[in-house]
Structure formats: structure tokens, C-alpha cells
Amino acid sequence: MLLATFTFTAVILTYAMFQSRSAMLGFPCGIFWSVLGGYAYTQTASFFPPTDMYAFLSIASLLGMTPFTILAAYALRTKKEEAEEGDLYFDEGGDKDVKFIDEGGEGNETELDGEKPSRRIRGIRERAAQRRSRWE
């Protein structure tokens, strides 16, 4: 009965973690898989060579599912807040930092405080524009 309770709890938590894509459930899943593996280890007759169901279950949960669920929590991480366009603190550049490289425009929007680019910067941009025009 205790084995069924541990197994049910671990499986339901793992299912809930992947369905809700919640990284917060990765650590509890790992704990319950570890508890299940430890319980199955104490119930086995001979651990090596694994001859019964408890030995296989302890190996599978301790060496398989425990690391899998804890590492899966890192894969399920998401950004808490997406930066909105025009946000004052977007990359600490304010409204001037909203345009990206290939969004178009006149090309001077990325300069801070309305300064004109230096001769070296203009040359680099002209060479880049020539390279892009060759591939189009």
C-alpha cells in the first residue's frame, strides 16, 4: 500500500509538472522519486544482481527519474516578465533601444543623444550594406 502511494504521488507530480510547464514542481518530483527509490531499496531481497521488482524500481527511480525530473525543471524555466515595447527600463536604454538591427529605418536611431556616427562607423556600416546587397 505504501509503495502504491509513493508511486502514485511521484507519477501525478511528474505529470502535473509537464502539463503545467511549472519548473517549481521539479524539486518535489525529485524528492518523491527519491523517496520511492529509497523505499523500494529497503524492500528488495538482493540489490545486486537485481532479481526482483523492487531492485529494478529502486534503480529506475533513483538513477533515472530523480535526475530527470530535477534537470527537467531547468528546461521548463521561462522568463517571468516579457519586456514590453517602449518600456522605460527595457535593457536600460529607454525608448531609444527599442529598434533592433534588421527592423529598418534610417540607420541613425541607434545613436545616443543624436550624435552623428564617426567616419570609421560609417565605413563599417557601408561595407556591411554592400555585403548584404550582394546576397539579396
C-alpha positions as protocol buffer text, in pm:
chain_id: "A"
residue {
  index: 1
  type: MET
  ca { x: 0 y: 0 z: 0 }
}
residue {
  index: 2
  type: LEU
  ca { x: 283 y: 239 z: 84 }
}
residue {
  index: 3
  type: LEU
  ca { x: 458 y: 156 z: -244 }
}
residue {
  index: 4
  type: ALA
  ca { x: 141 y: 239 z: -439 }
}
residue {
  index: 5
  type: THR
  ca { x: 104 y: 571 z: -252 }
}
residue {
  index: 6
  type: PHE
  ca { x: 463 y: 678 z: -325 }
}
residue {
  index: 7
  type: THR
  ca { x: 436 y: 569 z: -688 }
}
residue {
  index: 8
  type: PHE
  ca { x: 102 y: 745 z: -740 }
}
residue {
  index: 9
  type: THR
  ca { x: 227 y: 1068 z: -584 }
}
residue {
  index: 10
  type: ALA
  ca { x: 551 y: 1073 z: -787 }
}
residue {
  index: 11
  type: VAL
  ca { x: 377 y: 995 z: -1116 }
}
residue {
  index: 12
  type: ILE
  ca { x: 100 y: 1253 z: -1061 }
}
residue {
  index: 13
  type: LEU
  ca { x: 352 y: 1524 z: -966 }
}
residue {
  index: 14
  type: THR
  ca { x: 562 y: 1448 z: -1274 }
}
residue {
  index: 15
  type: TYR
  ca { x: 254 y: 1456 z: -1495 }
}
residue {
  index: 16
  type: ALA
  ca { x: 142 y: 1786 z: -1342 }
}
residue {
  index: 17
  type: MET
  ca { x: 489 y: 1935 z: -1387 }
}
residue {
  index: 18
  type: PHE
  ca { x: 495 y: 1866 z: -1760 }
}
residue {
  index: 19
  type: GLN
  ca { x: 131 y: 1956 z: -1823 }
}
residue {
  index: 20
  type: SER
  ca { x: 151 y: 2288 z: -1642 }
}
residue {
  index: 21
  type: ARG
  ca { x: 511 y: 2351 z: -1753 }
}
residue {
  index: 22
  type: SER
  ca { x: 588 y: 2462 z: -1400 }
}
residue {
  index: 23
  type: ALA
  ca { x: 954 y: 2445 z: -1306 }
}
residue {
  index: 24
  type: MET
  ca { x: 858 y: 2477 z: -939 }
}
residue {
  index: 25
  type: LEU
  ca { x: 735 y: 2115 z: -936 }
}
residue {
  index: 26
  type: GLY
  ca { x: 1072 y: 1973 z: -1043 }
}
residue {
  index: 27
  type: PHE
  ca { x: 1221 y: 1964 z: -694 }
}
residue {
  index: 28
  type: PRO
  ca { x: 916 y: 1798 z: -527 }
}
residue {
  index: 29
  type: CYS
  ca { x: 908 y: 1544 z: -810 }
}
residue {
  index: 30
  type: GLY
  ca { x: 1272 y: 1463 z: -747 }
}
residue {
  index: 31
  type: ILE
  ca { x: 1205 y: 1426 z: -374 }
}
residue {
  index: 32
  type: PHE
  ca { x: 915 y: 1187 z: -426 }
}
residue {
  index: 33
  type: TRP
  ca { x: 1106 y: 979 z: -681 }
}
residue {
  index: 34
  type: SER
  ca { x: 1393 y: 958 z: -431 }
}
residue {
  index: 35
  type: VAL
  ca { x: 1159 y: 852 z: -150 }
}
residue {
  index: 36
  type: LEU
  ca { x: 1006 y: 588 z: -377 }
}
residue {
  index: 37
  type: GLY
  ca { x: 1353 y: 461 z: -472 }
}
residue {
  index: 38
  type: GLY
  ca { x: 1464 y: 451 z: -111 }
}
residue {
  index: 39
  type: TYR
  ca { x: 1154 y: 262 z: -4 }
}
residue {
  index: 40
  type: ALA
  ca { x: 1194 y: 13 z: -290 }
}
residue {
  index: 41
  type: TYR
  ca { x: 1561 y: -31 z: -196 }
}
residue {
  index: 42
  type: THR
  ca { x: 1468 y: -125 z: 160 }
}
residue {
  index: 43
  type: GLN
  ca { x: 1217 y: -382 z: 33 }
}
residue {
  index: 44
  type: THR
  ca { x: 1447 y: -563 z: -209 }
}
residue {
  index: 45
  type: ALA
  ca { x: 1587 y: -906 z: -128 }
}
residue {
  index: 46
  type: SER
  ca { x: 1916 y: -864 z: -318 }
}
residue {
  index: 47
  type: PHE
  ca { x: 2012 y: -540 z: -479 }
}
residue {
  index: 48
  type: PHE
  ca { x: 2290 y: -675 z: -698 }
}
residue {
  index: 49
  type: PRO
  ca { x: 2223 y: -853 z: -925 }
}
residue {
  index: 50
  type: PRO
  ca { x: 1874 y: -704 z: -945 }
}
residue {
  index: 51
  type: THR
  ca { x: 1643 y: -1000 z: -936 }
}
residue {
  index: 52
  type: ASP
  ca { x: 1311 y: -863 z: -815 }
}
residue {
  index: 53
  type: MET
  ca { x: 1074 y: -580 z: -894 }
}
residue {
  index: 54
  type: TYR
  ca { x: 1188 y: -369 z: -600 }
}
residue {
  index: 55
  type: ALA
  ca { x: 1550 y: -363 z: -715 }
}
residue {
  index: 56
  type: PHE
  ca { x: 1452 y: -257 z: -1065 }
}
residue {
  index: 57
  type: LEU
  ca { x: 1215 y: 6 z: -925 }
}
residue {
  index: 58
  type: SER
  ca { x: 1481 y: 149 z: -694 }
}
residue {
  index: 59
  type: ILE
  ca { x: 1739 y: 171 z: -973 }
}
residue {
  index: 60
  type: ALA
  ca { x: 1490 y: 326 z: -1213 }
}
residue {
  index: 61
  type: SER
  ca { x: 1366 y: 586 z: -968 }
}
residue {
  index: 62
  type: LEU
  ca { x: 1697 y: 674 z: -801 }
}
residue {
  index: 63
  type: LEU
  ca { x: 1918 y: 676 z: -1109 }
}
residue {
  index: 64
  type: GLY
  ca { x: 1658 y: 756 z: -1373 }
}
residue {
  index: 65
  type: MET
  ca { x: 1360 y: 960 z: -1269 }
}
residue {
  index: 66
  type: THR
  ca { x: 1517 y: 1161 z: -986 }
}
residue {
  index: 67
  type: PRO
  ca { x: 1784 y: 1329 z: -1203 }
}
residue {
  index: 68
  type: PHE
  ca { x: 1543 y: 1351 z: -1496 }
}
residue {
  index: 69
  type: THR
  ca { x: 1278 y: 1546 z: -1306 }
}
residue {
  index: 70
  type: ILE
  ca { x: 1524 y: 1776 z: -1132 }
}
residue {
  index: 71
  type: LEU
  ca { x: 1701 y: 1856 z: -1460 }
}
residue {
  index: 72
  type: ALA
  ca { x: 1368 y: 1890 z: -1641 }
}
residue {
  index: 73
  type: ALA
  ca { x: 1285 y: 2178 z: -1409 }
}
residue {
  index: 74
  type: TYR
  ca { x: 1568 y: 2375 z: -1570 }
}
residue {
  index: 75
  type: ALA
  ca { x: 1429 y: 2301 z: -1915 }
}
residue {
  index: 76
  type: LEU
  ca { x: 1084 y: 2428 z: -1814 }
}
residue {
  index: 77
  type: ARG
  ca { x: 1206 y: 2768 z: -1696 }
}
residue {
  index: 78
  type: THR
  ca { x: 1054 y: 3074 z: -1860 }
}
residue {
  index: 79
  type: LYS
  ca { x: 1111 y: 3445 z: -1832 }
}
residue {
  index: 80
  type: LYS
  ca { x: 894 y: 3590 z: -1559 }
}
residue {
  index: 81
  type: GLU
  ca { x: 809 y: 3908 z: -1742 }
}
residue {
  index: 82
  type: GLU
  ca { x: 849 y: 3981 z: -2108 }
}
residue {
  index: 83
  type: ALA
  ca { x: 976 y: 4329 z: -2181 }
}
residue {
  index: 84
  type: GLU
  ca { x: 711 y: 4538 z: -2346 }
}
residue {
  index: 85
  type: GLU
  ca { x: 798 y: 4760 z: -2638 }
}
residue {
  index: 86
  type: GLY
  ca { x: 851 y: 5114 z: -2520 }
}
residue {
  index: 87
  type: ASP
  ca { x: 915 y: 5010 z: -2161 }
}
residue {
  index: 88
  type: LEU
  ca { x: 1121 y: 5271 z: -1981 }
}
residue {
  index: 89
  type: TYR
  ca { x: 1370 y: 5018 z: -1843 }
}
residue {
  index: 90
  type: PHE
  ca { x: 1394 y: 4796 z: -2149 }
}
residue {
  index: 91
  type: ASP
  ca { x: 1761 y: 4697 z: -2142 }
}
residue {
  index: 92
  type: GLU
  ca { x: 1825 y: 5023 z: -1956 }
}
residue {
  index: 93
  type: GLY
  ca { x: 1827 y: 5212 z: -2283 }
}
residue {
  index: 94
  type: GLY
  ca { x: 1483 y: 5363 z: -2266 }
}
residue {
  index: 95
  type: ASP
  ca { x: 1283 y: 5429 z: -2581 }
}
residue {
  index: 96
  type: LYS
  ca { x: 1596 y: 5460 z: -2797 }
}
residue {
  index: 97
  type: ASP
  ca { x: 1676 y: 5091 z: -2751 }
}
residue {
  index: 98
  type: VAL
  ca { x: 1350 y: 4952 z: -2890 }
}
residue {
  index: 99
  type: LYS
  ca { x: 1463 y: 4916 z: -3254 }
}
residue {
  index: 100
  type: PHE
  ca { x: 1656 y: 4607 z: -3349 }
}
residue {
  index: 101
  type: ILE
  ca { x: 1924 y: 4568 z: -3616 }
}
residue {
  index: 102
  type: ASP
  ca { x: 1715 y: 4448 z: -3910 }
}
residue {
  index: 103
  type: GLU
  ca { x: 1394 y: 4641 z: -3841 }
}
residue {
  index: 104
  type: GLY
  ca { x: 1471 y: 4906 z: -4097 }
}
residue {
  index: 105
  type: GLY
  ca { x: 1465 y: 5280 z: -4053 }
}
residue {
  index: 106
  type: GLU
  ca { x: 1713 y: 5549 z: -4144 }
}
residue {
  index: 107
  type: GLY
  ca { x: 2001 y: 5397 z: -3953 }
}
residue {
  index: 108
  type: ASN
  ca { x: 2061 y: 5684 z: -3710 }
}
residue {
  index: 109
  type: GLU
  ca { x: 1801 y: 5580 z: -3450 }
}
residue {
  index: 110
  type: THR
  ca { x: 2058 y: 5371 z: -3264 }
}
residue {
  index: 111
  type: GLU
  ca { x: 2287 y: 5665 z: -3196 }
}
residue {
  index: 112
  type: LEU
  ca { x: 2260 y: 5807 z: -2846 }
}
residue {
  index: 113
  type: ASP
  ca { x: 2172 y: 6173 z: -2794 }
}
residue {
  index: 114
  type: GLY
  ca { x: 2151 y: 6245 z: -3168 }
}
residue {
  index: 115
  type: GLU
  ca { x: 2528 y: 6222 z: -3225 }
}
residue {
  index: 116
  type: LYS
  ca { x: 2646 y: 6152 z: -3577 }
}
residue {
  index: 117
  type: PRO
  ca { x: 2849 y: 5836 z: -3621 }
}
residue {
  index: 118
  type: SER
  ca { x: 3222 y: 5866 z: -3673 }
}
residue {
  index: 119
  type: ARG
  ca { x: 3388 y: 5813 z: -4009 }
}
residue {
  index: 120
  type: ARG
  ca { x: 3501 y: 5465 z: -3906 }
}
residue {
  index: 121
  type: ILE
  ca { x: 3147 y: 5362 z: -3803 }
}
residue {
  index: 122
  type: ARG
  ca { x: 3004 y: 5496 z: -4130 }
}
residue {
  index: 123
  type: GLY
  ca { x: 3263 y: 5295 z: -4325 }
}
residue {
  index: 124
  type: ILE
  ca { x: 3178 y: 4978 z: -4137 }
}
residue {
  index: 125
  type: ARG
  ca { x: 2808 y: 5030 z: -4200 }
}
residue {
  index: 126
  type: GLU
  ca { x: 2864 y: 5095 z: -4571 }
}
residue {
  index: 127
  type: ARG
  ca { x: 3070 y: 4778 z: -4609 }
}
residue {
  index: 128
  type: ALA
  ca { x: 2802 y: 4580 z: -4425 }
}
residue {
  index: 129
  type: ALA
  ca { x: 2532 y: 4724 z: -4652 }
}
residue {
  index: 130
  type: GLN
  ca { x: 2736 y: 4626 z: -4960 }
}
residue {
  index: 131
  type: ARG
  ca { x: 2776 y: 4271 z: -4829 }
}
residue {
  index: 132
  type: ARG
  ca { x: 2404 y: 4242 z: -4759 }
}
residue {
  index: 133
  type: SER
  ca { x: 2315 y: 4373 z: -5104 }
}
residue {
  index: 134
  type: ARG
  ca { x: 2530 y: 4104 z: -5267 }
}
residue {
  index: 135
  type: TRP
  ca { x: 2325 y: 3827 z: -5108 }
}
residue {
  index: 136
  type: GLU
  ca { x: 1983 y: 3975 z: -5184 }
}
